[in-house]
Each structure stands twice: as structure tokens, then as C-alpha cells.
Amino acid sequence: MATTACFVIVGKNDSPIYESEVGSGPRKDEAAHLHQFVLHASMDIVQDVVWTTQNMYLKVVDKFGDLFVSTYVTAGQAKLMLLHDLKSEDGIKNFFQEVHELYIKILLNPLYVPGSKITSPQFDARVRMLAKKYL
Amino acid sequence: MKAALRPGDAAFANVEKVNAELFTLTYGAVVRQLLTDHEDVDDVNKQLDSMGYNIGIRLIDEFLAKSNSAKCADFRETADVIAKVGFKMFLGVSPTVANWSPDGKECSLLMDDNPLVDFVELPDTCQGLSYCSILCGVLRGALEMISMRTEVRIVKDMLKGDDVYEIRMRLIETVPEELPYKDDE
């Protein structure tokens, strides 16, 4: 499993709606800020890459030192972004696809306002479980 | 038991079906809109209940026309028909009738599966919301039209962590049918 991994979902209007540190390594507060910063910086690249392919999975779009940024963009322009230090493309792809399904379930909840923060604890728990399984 | 199940299945086969997701999401949209319109969750519950009532007083006619059910002798039988035929016909599920009070005037409908709440998860801001209170209204309205005044409420809600849906029905009184004219007219 990757020691560093930070997973973020960015909504259509470019505001973060979900974030979690899913790596197995020790948690450092300053690192969390760094991770957010790196992910934020790579969003411009995502916006360019998204037009070059028909796939939702954009693979690795950016690098920062020994960290990689993989992205998956849903049809509704929600960006699932993962910062990781291990390259396992298949695992990440599966991770994204399953999180996508969870995200759809959240969207189908009539009480969830699209574009607002995802607060559901079940969603959080499931994302962490998937991260353990695939990353 | 077998014989009681059969009319439910027949009625279910007779009515028009609608896609379950469309149904669930439509109801969801209604609740969502009510939450936007009313600030207080209790108001939403009340509104849902009164919408249900308006559905119920009309739905009972449809039910009687299509279900071919015979006249019920007492409240026990009524509850049975509601569970086995009514719910099956309109929601596609058959709750079990349980927890009768000794005087036979109060009972519970237990549902494991509720098509109204697929996908739904209550956020912290609407913990007081009784998402399915429309069902209470429907039951109340329908029973009122066949001269039974009832009080219906939800006591267990899977959205709030219970293991089953429990709708409690209490018969307040049987209203004698009023004839619209008097003898001397």
C-alpha cells in the first residue's frame, strides 16, 4: 500500500467537496497542506488534459518530486484526484471507478445538494476501505 | 395465508408500473422542494402528511375499484388487506402486520424494504425529518374515506438507524356512515 496518498473530489465549480488522507504512512499536518497545494496546482493541467481524451480516467497528469497526481473526471465534471507515491495504474483505475459509483449514489440522494460538501460518514468509510484495497 | 396473498399479487399485476428510480427520485425531489420551502423540518413532516392525506382520500377509490377486495369485518382484517393488497398494489412491497394491542385497535406495519428511501441518507441538518410521513397521510386519508378515523405515525425509521420501518396505526373510532338526506325530506 502507498505510504502517501491524498484523495480529493473537486466539484463542478472547482470547490473541494470531499477530501481525505488515505495513505498508510504517519500523518503530518504540514504534509496535508502540501498535498492540497500540489493537487490544487495540477488542476490547470487537468483542465487541459480532459479535452484530449474520451476516457474518464486521465492517468498521471502531474508530478511533484516523488509524488504523482492521478485524475478521473466524471461526466458531470467532478474531478476525482489522487496524490500518490506508488505507481500502480490498474489499482488506481479500479479505485477511481468504484469511488465514482459511490459518488453517484451520493448524487442520487435527494437530500444532497450537488456541489456541496459530502458529509456522509458511510461514504468516507467506504472510500477508506477502497483505498486500503486498491492503493 | 396463501389465500390472502393472492389478491395482492393479482392487484399488483393489474396496475400500471413505473420505473422504481423515477418514482424514488420524484418523491425525493418533492421532499427536497419542501425542505427548501419550509424552514422547519416539522413543517415539512406536516406538509408531507397532508399531501399523503390528499393522496389517500383519492387512492382509496382506485384501490376499491381494482382490488376486488370484499368488505372487511373488523380493523384486523382491514390492516391485513392494507398490508397484503394495498401496499403490494401501490408500492410493490408487503409489510407484515404485528404488535397488536389487546383491544385490537392498534397495530404496526413492519417493512424491511421501502422503495421510497432508496439512495436516501439523512444529513445532520435534517435528522428530525420523517422522510416517509407521506405514507401515514395516505393511510389516514384512505381509512377516513371508509369511515374509520385513525391516527397513523412512524415509530421506527431505517434512515434513523432502526432495523425496520414501523408504521403504527391506531383506530380512534368507526364513524357511522351518514346518509345525505333525512327521512322527512
Interface residues (C-beta under 8 A of the other chain):
Chain A: K105 I106 L108 N109 P110 L111 Y112 T119 S120 Q122
Chain B: E21 L25 Y27 G28 A29 V31 R32 L35 D118 F119 V120 E121 L122 P123 D124 C126 L129
